[in-house]
């Protein structure tokens, strides 16, 4: 059982995993909207690349925000 579940998070994900899930869902939604709600097999690598960029943005934001608050 994860700590997230113990503190009342109903989906049982840690805050980081919930942010990752949401970032992936937003990008998949955007990719499907760009492709008329159809993702052809040939489009999967590009969609995966865009999801990876979204995750990188999220993780880079977390690292830079933590870096600003840490003592020098």
N, C-alpha and C positions, 0 to 999 in steps of 0.2 A: 504494500500500500504506500503510495507516495504521500509526501507531506502536503501537497496541494489538496488531495482528497481529505486528509485529516482536518484541514482548516476550512473545509466547506466548499471547495471548488467542485461543482457537480460533475465536470467531465474528467476529473482526476489528473489533469495536466498541470505541470508546473507553469508558472507565469511565462517563462521563456518558451516552453513548448506551445503554449496557447498563442503567443505572439507569432511563432513560426507557422502554426496552423493557419492563423488568420492571414498572414502574408502570402502563403501558398494559395489559399482560397481566393484572395483578392486577385492575384495574378492569373490563376486559372479562369476566373470569371472574366477578366479583361481579355485573355487570349480567346476564349470562346465567343465573346462579343465581337472581336475582330474577325472571327471566322464564321460568322452566321450560325453560331451555336453548334458547329461541327468541327471536330478536331480530326483531320485526316492523319493517317499513320505517318505520312511524310512530314507532317507539321510537328510531330512529337519532339524531335530534337530542338527545334526553335522554341517551342513552348517550355521545354525543360530548361533551356538556357535562360529564358526570361524569368522563370521561377527562381533559378539560381541567382540571378542578379538581384531580385527582390529580397532574397534571404541575405545576400551579401550586404545590401543596404541596411537591413535590419540589424545584422550583427555588427557592422561598422558603426552604426549609430550607438549601439550599446557600449562598444569599446570606447568610442570617443567621449560619450557622456560620463562614463566611469573614470576616464583619464582626467577629465576636467575637475572632478570632485576629489581625486586622491591627493594626499599631501605630497609636496615636492621635496 
